[in-house]
Amino acid sequence: MDTKQLEYIIAIAEEGNMTKAAERMFISQPALSQQLRNLEEELKTPLFERNGRSLKPTKAGLIYLNGARSILNINNSLINDTPSRQSDRVVVCVSGAVPSSTICRALNALQKIVPDAITEVKKMPCERALNELLKGHCDMVITELLEIVPEWPLSNILIETQRYCLAHKKGLSLSYEEIPRLILAPQSNALRGLEDSIRIKLGINTTLLCEAFDKALTAEMISTGYAYGFLPESFTENYDCCSARDSPSAEINFYAVYNPGIMDFREIYQYINF
């Protein structure tokens, strides 16, 4: 079965940018754009909304993506009835928004379940991490703001909840009208909606320095004093930055996600607190 077209569309959705998706799929950008145009013409409906260089799935696009992921999952299950990875190695994909303390809590609990296994940790965007789990390329995903499609054969366990707020370098506090630059999550990331909501409440309309899915990198840049950004609360404890005074905040949940059909980690719940 040729699943390349499905993988192309998923890559475009996860990267939110045609150039980045082309680089990820090792195809030229014009060729990938043509693949998308051909598919949209065949379906007689647009799959993505275009906003400059950014692409966001339409309602029809979300339906197509859900079906594409289901097909790829079935295809991979048929090809790999028995996982090819070593049974003594556990691969964990971690979203860039997850604090190191949260990762350590989950890994500590995981070690109690599979004490003899070597754990390999990989960092990547949430959407890509869940896709790796669906493909059987990893055993667990530690991520935030979980939005699992009902058809996906995945289970999850809540690790912890944290405040999510605007942050700046310690000792540097400007009025919201004076904020020079801002670091935001990518448009394709679920955290961007929270950030935009807080930013609108504060009346912040400032220059976007960059988009970054990795909150450790965001915290490092905020610590230079060059920009403000949004962070889970524990990041402000580990870097030279702090929550902005009087800023509204949101709560985000961090989860351990797994496919019980491949490896069942439900026992992790009793070990998650230490």
C-alpha atoms as one frame of an Amber mdcrd trajectory, in Angstrom:
protein
   0.000   0.000   0.000   1.382   3.419  -0.997   0.847   5.685   2.011   3.210
   8.457   0.931   0.410  10.930   0.088  -1.111  10.411   3.552   2.282  11.044
   5.147   2.694  14.218   3.069  -0.599  15.689   4.315   0.157  14.744   7.921
   3.596  16.375   7.654   2.055  19.595   6.296  -0.431  19.679   9.195   2.176
  18.972  11.853   4.741  21.423  10.527   2.205  24.099   9.592   4.552  25.200
   6.835   5.091  23.821   3.338   8.865  24.329   3.308   9.390  22.586   6.672
   7.096  19.728   5.658   9.022  19.294   2.393  12.330  19.163   4.259  10.913
  16.593   6.688   9.638  14.390   3.843  12.790  14.811   1.689  10.813  16.247
  -1.236  11.017  19.595  -3.008   8.591  22.281  -1.881   7.006  22.714  -5.353
   6.464  18.958  -5.637   4.792  18.830  -2.225   2.596  21.829  -3.089   1.536
  20.041  -6.266   0.662  16.895  -4.293  -1.608  18.979  -2.049  -3.224  20.789
  -4.996  -3.914  17.492  -6.776  -5.530  16.023  -3.677  -7.679  19.097  -3.023
  -8.836  19.074  -6.651  -9.658  15.375  -6.389 -11.653  15.904  -3.172 -13.130
  19.186  -4.469 -12.493  20.920  -1.127  -9.563  22.757   0.497  -7.764  20.835
   3.245  -5.803  23.798   4.607  -6.383  27.479   5.276  -3.527  29.608   3.940
  -2.331  32.559   6.025   0.910  33.786   4.487   3.337  30.864   4.805   1.332
  29.221   7.555  -1.161  26.416   6.894  -3.915  25.274   9.243  -6.252  22.330
   8.579  -9.836  23.136   7.606 -12.715  21.052   9.001 -12.428  18.833   5.934
  -8.673  18.705   6.495  -9.129  17.503  10.087 -11.440  14.724   8.902  -8.895
  13.699   6.272  -6.045  13.779   8.822  -7.937  11.593  11.295  -8.617   9.062
   8.556  -5.032   9.216   7.283  -3.625   8.535  10.748  -6.028   5.625  11.245
  -5.025   4.112   7.896  -1.315   4.495   8.656  -1.826   2.922  12.067  -3.632
  -0.087  10.545  -1.011  -0.373   7.805   1.850  -0.310  10.296   0.097  -2.866
  12.511  -0.248  -5.255   9.576   3.390  -4.802   8.585   4.689  -5.005  12.135
   2.575  -7.561  13.957   5.562  -8.038  16.236   7.428  -4.879  17.258  10.879
  -4.834  15.668  12.445  -2.787  18.426  14.399  -4.470  21.199  12.223  -5.648
  24.095  14.802  -4.363  26.588  14.527  -0.759  25.316  11.673   1.695  25.924
  11.409   4.742  23.655   9.715   7.809  25.141   8.862  10.858  22.985   8.550
  14.106  24.918   6.788  17.302  23.858   8.890  20.463  24.010   6.462  22.055
  26.491   6.943  19.403  29.199   9.117  20.538  32.160  12.121  18.370  33.088
  10.642  17.738  36.549   7.516  16.269  34.933   9.614  14.081  32.628  11.616
  12.785  35.606   8.439  11.911  37.515   7.156   9.871  34.593  10.493   8.162
  33.927  10.906   7.295  37.604   7.485   5.615  37.559   8.294   3.900  34.260
  11.481   2.430  35.695   9.489   0.717  38.432   7.394  -1.054  35.784  10.249
  -2.059  33.450  13.312  -1.950  35.744  15.643  -3.785  33.358  14.865  -1.742
  30.251  17.003   1.060  28.861  14.881   4.186  28.335  15.585   6.392  25.313
  14.083   9.903  25.381  13.390  11.954  22.237  12.063  15.535  22.134   9.677
  16.624  19.373   6.405  18.554  18.832   3.304  17.024  20.426   1.576  16.194
  17.122   4.627  14.420  15.748   5.171  12.511  19.013   1.616  11.135  18.956
   2.095  10.171  15.313   5.256   8.245  16.264   3.260   6.429  18.944   0.510
   5.536  16.470   3.131   4.194  14.047   4.653   2.025  16.778   7.968   3.911
  16.656   7.855   4.722  20.377   6.285   3.230  23.496   5.117   6.326  25.376
   4.530  10.036  24.810   4.746  12.638  27.571   2.783  15.638  26.396   0.486
  18.529  27.260  -3.076  19.524  26.359  -4.005  16.081  25.159  -6.505  16.003
  22.284  -6.794  12.365  21.243  -9.080  11.419  18.392 -11.629   8.865  19.720
 -10.678   6.365  17.019  -7.041   6.301  18.144  -6.216   3.168  20.190  -4.470
   5.191  22.914  -4.751   5.481  26.696  -3.453   8.262  28.943  -2.601   8.974
  32.565  -2.481  12.462  34.102   0.966  13.222  35.541   0.358  16.740  36.873
  -1.244  20.149  36.267   0.647  23.449  36.130  -0.107  27.144  35.630   0.751
  28.520  32.193   1.580  32.209  32.140   3.455  35.124  30.559   7.080  35.295
  31.754   9.992  37.737  31.617  13.599  37.985  32.820  13.912  38.407  36.600
  14.343  42.052  37.530  12.907  43.229  34.217   9.278  44.261  34.394   7.740
  46.413  31.655   4.167  47.540  31.152   2.377  45.326  28.668   2.364  48.190
  26.154   6.191  48.360  26.385   6.950  44.687  25.709   9.382  44.840  22.736
   9.268  41.270  21.429   7.271  38.108  22.078   7.984  34.387  21.661   4.922
  32.252  20.884   4.191  28.583  20.238   3.724  27.633  16.550   0.284  28.222
  15.048  -0.184  24.448  14.692   0.448  23.879  18.425  -2.531  23.696  20.803
  -0.719  25.971  23.274  -0.915  28.852  20.804  -4.634  29.224  21.497  -3.964
  29.678  25.235  -1.193  32.176  24.523  -3.309  34.244  22.157  -6.151  34.285
  24.682  -3.882  35.627  27.466  -2.202  38.075  25.085  -5.574  39.515  24.008
  -6.730  39.874  27.631  -3.561  41.853  28.395  -3.866  43.984  25.281  -0.420
  42.919  24.049   0.097  43.754  20.385   3.831  43.592  19.859   6.483  42.259
  17.487   6.713  38.468  17.184  10.366  37.506  17.668   9.881  33.866  16.711
   7.767  30.741  17.136   9.218  27.902  19.232   7.682  24.614  20.402  10.577
  23.948  22.825   9.844  25.718  26.120  13.362  25.146  27.460  14.691  27.159
  24.508  11.968  29.759  25.070  12.974  30.066  28.750  16.631  30.532  27.791
  15.724  33.345  25.362  13.437  35.008  27.926  16.315  34.863  30.451  18.405
  37.089  28.171  15.867  39.894  28.664  15.411  40.237  24.919  11.817  38.995
  24.802   8.785  37.901  26.785   7.145  34.508  26.312   4.753  31.941  27.787
   5.922  29.118  30.068   4.630  26.396  32.386   5.220  27.574  35.954   8.079
  25.199  36.812  10.221  26.615  33.972  10.322  29.955  35.798  11.882  28.142
  38.777  14.735  26.645  36.748  15.701  29.657  34.611  16.445  33.338  35.186
  12.846  34.358  34.542   9.595  34.803  36.451   5.852  35.122  35.875   4.666
  38.568  34.765   2.952  40.492  37.568  -0.867  40.508  37.475  -0.872  38.385
  34.333  -3.830  36.026  33.848  -2.879  32.392  33.466  -4.296  29.084  32.290
  -3.912  25.540  33.572  -2.320  22.860  31.417  -2.282  19.137  32.071   0.661
  16.876  31.335  -0.045  13.257  30.397   1.708   9.973  29.805   0.152   8.469
  26.656   0.595   4.880  25.465  -0.902   2.263  23.165  -2.194  -0.576  25.390
  -2.277  -2.869  22.356   1.533  -2.719  22.188   2.733  -2.009  25.749   0.349
  -1.513  28.660   1.626   1.051  31.166  -1.529   1.447  33.253   0.458   0.488
  36.393   2.413   3.739  36.084  -0.411   5.559  37.857   0.444   4.086  41.254
   4.091   5.176  40.916   3.630   8.621  39.386   4.040  10.505  42.695   7.365
  10.350  44.525
